[in-house]
C-alpha cells in the first residue's frame, strides 16, 4: 500500500472491484498452480491487504517490507512450496495461459529460474505480463548468499543478473510485444488498465494478452497515456 508512485494502487477499484481481486481471479485460472498466496508486509499500512484477503478467503503471508527475498523464502517455507511462481501485484492483467507456459518451460528445461520478461533486453512480452518461476532450492541458496539490499528487495535479481551458476530459461514468442505496457505504477498506468478492464466487461470476454494488444492498437490515445514509462523503471539503485 505504500507505493511512492501510486499509493494504495493494489486496492484501487475499477467497476467496483479491487485490482488485486481482478489479478487473483485471473491467476486462479492457471492450471498448474496449487495455491495462490498474497505475500505482503508486516507494516500497519498493509493491514488493509490482510483484511482484504481474509474477507475474500485468500491465503495471506506477512513479512519484511524491504527484504522481499526473505519474505518470499519464509512464505514458501510456511506453505511447503517446492516451486514458486512470482506474480507481482502491479500486474493485474496477468494471463493464466502465460503462467502455465512459463511453468512448463521451467520444468522442461530443468531450470532453476524461468521467466517471460527477464532479462528485459530479450523480452518479447508486454510490461505487465511478468511471470517468474524458480525452485525452492534455488531461492534457499539465494537467500543465504545474496547480501545486496537492493537485490534482496527485487527478489530475483540474484538469479539472472549475475553469473551465479543458476540455470535460467526465458519464454520467447514470435510476436514482439515488449513495447506495450499494462502494469500499474503511475496514475497514467491506472488509466490504461481501467480502460482495458472496462472493455473486457463491455465485450463480456476474459481478455488474454492478444485481446489487450488489439485494444491498445485500436486506441492509440489510450496506449500513449503511459508510453513515457519503460519496463524496469525503478530497478536502478538509489
HURA-V835555 format. One record per residue. RES is the residue in one letter. PSI is psi in degrees with one decimal (* if undefined). Layout:
# HURA-V835555
res = <RES | RES>
psi = <PSI | PSI>
This chain:
# HURA-V835555
res = <X | X | X | X | X | X | X | X | X | X | X | X | X | X | X | X | X | X | X | X | X | X | X | X | X | X | X | X | X | X | X | X | X | X | X | X | X | X | X | X | X | X | X | X | X | X | X | X | X | X | X | X | X | X | X | X | X | X | X | X | X | X | X | X | X | X | X | X | X | X | X | X | X | X | X | X | X | X | X | X | X | X | X | X | X | X | X | X | X | X | X | X | X | X | X | X | X | X | X | X | X | X | X | X | X | X | X | X | X | X | X | X | X | X | X | X | X | X | X | X | X | X | X | X | X | X | X | X | X | X | X | X | X | X | X | X | X | X | X | X | X | X | X | X | X | X | X | X | X | X | X | X | X | X | X | X | X | X | X | X | X | X | X | X | X | X | X | X | X | X | X | X | X | X | X | X | X | X | X | X | X | X | X | X | X | X | X | X | X | X | X | X | X | X | X | X | X | X | X | X | X | X | X | X | X | X | X | X | X | X | X | X | X | X | X | X | X | X | X | X | X | X | X | X | X | X | X | X | X | X | X | X | X | X | X | X | X | X>
psi = <-16.9 | 24.4 | 130.2 | -26.2 | -33.5 | 80.9 | 137.1 | 16.5 | -36.0 | -21.0 | 10.8 | 141.6 | 141.7 | 122.9 | 39.0 | 10.0 | 136.6 | 146.7 | -37.0 | -35.8 | -42.1 | -47.5 | -48.8 | -41.0 | -35.6 | -44.2 | -37.8 | -11.0 | -13.1 | 137.6 | -13.0 | 10.9 | 134.0 | -33.6 | 148.0 | 126.0 | 131.1 | 121.5 | 99.6 | -174.3 | 170.0 | 0.9 | 148.6 | -32.8 | -18.4 | 7.1 | -36.5 | -30.5 | -43.6 | -40.4 | -38.8 | -45.2 | -42.1 | -41.8 | -36.0 | 14.7 | 45.3 | 131.3 | 140.4 | 135.3 | 144.0 | 133.1 | -156.9 | 143.1 | -46.1 | -37.0 | 77.8 | -27.2 | -44.1 | -39.6 | -45.3 | -44.3 | -47.4 | -37.8 | -47.0 | -38.7 | -44.4 | -36.9 | 6.2 | 36.0 | 140.1 | -24.2 | 132.2 | 132.2 | 114.0 | 122.2 | 109.2 | 147.2 | -4.0 | 11.1 | 72.7 | -11.6 | 30.5 | 143.3 | 116.8 | -29.2 | -38.1 | -37.9 | -49.9 | -38.2 | -41.2 | -38.1 | -43.4 | -41.5 | -44.6 | -45.3 | -43.0 | -35.7 | -0.5 | 46.3 | 161.1 | -28.9 | 135.7 | 149.6 | 167.0 | -22.7 | -4.2 | 140.7 | 148.0 | -33.2 | -27.2 | 7.7 | 140.6 | 9.6 | 154.3 | 152.6 | 115.5 | -5.2 | 18.8 | 126.3 | 130.4 | 136.5 | 132.6 | 157.5 | 156.1 | -37.0 | -42.2 | -41.0 | -36.2 | -40.9 | -46.0 | -41.8 | -37.6 | -36.9 | -34.0 | 122.5 | -18.9 | 122.3 | -37.0 | -43.5 | -37.2 | -33.5 | -34.8 | 7.5 | -59.4 | -0.2 | -39.2 | -24.3 | -43.4 | -13.6 | -19.3 | 166.2 | 76.5 | 6.4 | 8.6 | 142.3 | 116.7 | 155.3 | 149.4 | 131.1 | 122.7 | 137.8 | 164.6 | -43.9 | 137.6 | 102.9 | 19.6 | -17.0 | -15.3 | 151.9 | 120.5 | 37.9 | 170.2 | 99.0 | -25.0 | 161.9 | -37.7 | -35.9 | -41.7 | -37.3 | -44.6 | -48.6 | -37.6 | -43.4 | -46.3 | -45.9 | -39.2 | -36.1 | -42.1 | -47.9 | -43.9 | -30.8 | -8.4 | 48.4 | 159.0 | -48.6 | 90.7 | 179.0 | -44.0 | -35.3 | -40.1 | -43.9 | -41.0 | -41.8 | -43.8 | -35.6 | -30.7 | -11.4 | 77.0 | -33.7 | -42.8 | -46.7 | -29.7 | -12.2 | -37.2 | 19.5 | -19.4 | -14.4 | 156.4 | 157.6 | 134.8 | 3.5 | 133.1 | -6.1 | -15.7 | 147.4 | 140.8 | *>
